[in-house]
Amino acid sequence: MAPSDSSAPDACQPASPHEALLALRARAEQRRHLVTQAGEQYAPSDVQRLLQELQVHQIELEMQYEELLVAQAEASTARAQYTDLYDFAPVGYCTLSAVGTIEQLNLCASRQLGSVRQRLVGRRFALFVAPPDRLDFGQFLTRVLSTDVTLSTQLTLQREDGTPFYAQLEGLRAAGPDGPQCRLALVDMTARRQASEALAASEARFRKLFSDSNDAVVLLQGHQFVDCNEAAVRLLGCRSKAEVVGQPAWAHAPDVQPGGQRTIDLFRETTTDALRNGSRRCEALMHKATGEQMWIEAVLTPIELGGNTPMVHILWRDITQARAAREELRQSQERLQMALAASDSGVWVWEIAGHELHWDARAQTIFGLPYRPGPVSFEALRGAVHPQDQPAVAEGLRRALAQQAPFDLEHRIVWPDGSVRFVATQGKAVADAAGQPLRLVGIVRDVTPRREAENALRREKEFTESLLENTVDGILAIDRAQRITAWNAEAARYFGQEAAAVLGRPLFEVMHFLDEQARTNVARALAGDHISRTHQPFHSRPGYFDVFLIPLKDDSQDLPSGVLVLIRDITERDRLAEEATQLRLRRQQEVLAAVLATQEAERKRIAEALHNGLGQVLYATKLSLEHPASAALAHREPLKLLEEAIRTTRTISFELTPGVLEDFGLRTALETLVKRMAPTGLPVGLHLRGLERRLPAPVEIAVYRVVQELLNNVMKHAHASETEVHVAREHGRLYVSVEDNGRGFDPASLTTQPLAGIGLSGVRNRVALLGGELGLASRLGRGTIVSFELNL
């Protein structure tokens, strides 16, 4: 009777894959013991029942083995996910021993400490703490190891190269295999601390700028001045800041401005606009403490303080004299406008002292701007100048100011919509009594139509000349009298005569070798027909060309005014086409030969496996059945031989069509392949990454077969003691490489040895069919690396 089977489906399952593997191995040993028992103590019916039970046990073992493979794959996936979360976290994590030695850290922590993990593990973390903070770090580590709560501190750390950075450390005690450990999180606080220091420095600079500025500055909160500098006190003619601070904003101004607007309304309007838009500039009439009136230009800028009542920074400038000058200029402009009423020119004046530009409506229209009264910055005119013309314009204005001489400039401007216009500007500099320039006065005219016509003519001429001289075709033209009117450099190369020697001469006098058919074609082209002649031989040198005769028609005439002749050398094109055809045929023949050779090699390998493996075992079984050594061995020897035949058949079947590849994917198939190679004695290191999701079936089959073939080559030819296989999927590409430390070879020998390289040829063809290219690197005595990449 067979022993009871403990692997029944309702039996208790092991707690872990390792325990399941041990139980599976114990059952396999038990069944092996049943197989090895003497057969004479059993009747034939018992032997038959024993065989059936063994087959059932074998199926159960295979099912349990597949379940173990699935559990192993799930465990590997979970571990890979945890490793990714730990390694690629945006915060540095490390584990310290009780004495502060780094036992483990992630990639972020290694980048923060400025080295790789292999060099950091085992080193004391205190080495990366700035010397002044090392005592604080030691105390912090002691506190963490003595409590169960998370502690935090901020220290100055330094990278391996000595670069300092400011970090926040959060530590938590954890139990380790050798005692308590410290789980440490590192957050780089350098940018935040630098921002705080920069803010403090900015506040100090603002305070110094406020106090020491030569411009009058006041701070307004609500309706009252809360602070001012000494320049503001002097501007208002006061004796101290006490006469300004605490006063309402309109205290030093009349109730009504010259335009009729109330000062308090002007204040409210400008303050509201400044708070809404971020800044506001205005002019107002104010008076000093002595009662003297003055015009002030005020620039209001809000300051965000976080309170309910915003603060406004106000910059005052005395523009009394500038305003008087502007008034004088306005009157002068009116006179100029009357004088230029019938002119199509615009007038502009540049006040050098205030860097202000005054221009009339026509000048603004010429610059593509809607009319806006009042002065603008001179940058409005300077910025409108085309960037390529700005150096010449700046030099002309500089020379006019230095020499106080008239200037006459013609340049391009760019309108706000991006269109380019041409303007002509004339003017002169106006100086004061001391000879210092006060302003530039000029007129501007739009000369775009004239310049566009000139540029169009020039471009047409340049384009025609460039087309004639740089085309790869020979070009010539004739008029109705068949005289040559154009002859480019390529035509001169074709016919050995320069343009100066042929222009104006009759075509058939220059090309006396042309036949009657050519004369007929020229006559037809002059009558209006398009003529094409292909594959014509050259007269002066070997080769062939195509010729096209194109009538040149004029709308004012019924017949063409001439003929344009295009001559195209097709000698090289024909040669390249022929070479491409031959190369394509050779490649097709090479691929076909490689495919046939690979097929024959695979068939030969299968035939050898069947003959030397399965055939020999079956023949031995036949002999054992015909001539048993003894009655005791009558059943045992045939059973052993049949089991060997079954294993051989499964091996051949697995190599032909590995079912594990179709069922579990490339990762499991490669792992199984490496395990099956273990009895060969060749250590194979398998490195897989990114294969959690299945690849397309053709890619998985091709990669599996390539790796299988390369490993077979290593076992047969490399004499290697170690082999590494890498398969990784990253960013939509699959990277595969097989590396060994064997004897290597000279890659050039693959092209000189007639029977070498058949396996590699099959591999190369498989990779090429998937759109990849095989890479081969090998040196004698230094091993071999075979690699390729595929787009997924």
Secondary structure as UniProt FT lines:
FT   TURN            6..7
FT   TURN            9..10
FT   HELIX           17..36
FT   HELIX           39..41
FT   HELIX           44..87
FT   STRAND          92..96
FT   TURN            98..99
FT   STRAND          101..105
FT   HELIX           107..113
FT   HELIX           117..120
FT   TURN            121..122
FT   HELIX           125..128
FT   HELIX           131..133
FT   HELIX           134..145
FT   STRAND          151..158
FT   TURN            160..161
FT   STRAND          164..176
FT   TURN            177..178
FT   STRAND          179..188
FT   HELIX           190..212
FT   STRAND          216..221
FT   TURN            222..223
FT   STRAND          224..228
FT   HELIX           230..235
FT   TURN            236..237
FT   HELIX           241..243
FT   TURN            244..246
FT   TURN            249..252
FT   TURN            258..259
FT   HELIX           263..277
FT   STRAND          280..287
FT   TURN            289..290
FT   STRAND          293..303
FT   STRAND          311..318
FT   HELIX           320..339
FT   TURN            340..342
FT   STRAND          346..351
FT   TURN            352..355
FT   STRAND          356..359
FT   HELIX           361..366
FT   TURN            367..368
FT   STRAND          376..377
FT   HELIX           379..384
FT   TURN            387..389
FT   HELIX           390..403
FT   STRAND          407..414
FT   TURN            416..417
FT   STRAND          420..431
FT   TURN            433..434
FT   STRAND          437..446
FT   HELIX           448..470
FT   STRAND          474..479
FT   TURN            480..481
FT   STRAND          483..487
FT   HELIX           489..495
FT   HELIX           499..502
FT   TURN            503..504
FT   HELIX           507..510
FT   TURN            512..513
FT   HELIX           516..526
FT   TURN            527..528
FT   STRAND          531..537
FT   STRAND          544..552
FT   TURN            555..556
FT   STRAND          562..569
FT   HELIX           571..609
FT   HELIX           610..615
FT   HELIX           616..626
FT   TURN            632..635
FT   HELIX           636..656
FT   HELIX           659..664
FT   HELIX           666..676
FT   HELIX           678..680
FT   STRAND          684..689
FT   HELIX           697..713
FT   HELIX           714..718
FT   STRAND          723..730
FT   TURN            731..732
FT   STRAND          733..740
FT   HELIX           747..751
FT   TURN            754..757
FT   HELIX           758..769
FT   TURN            770..771
FT   STRAND          775..779
FT   TURN            780..782
FT   STRAND          783..791
//
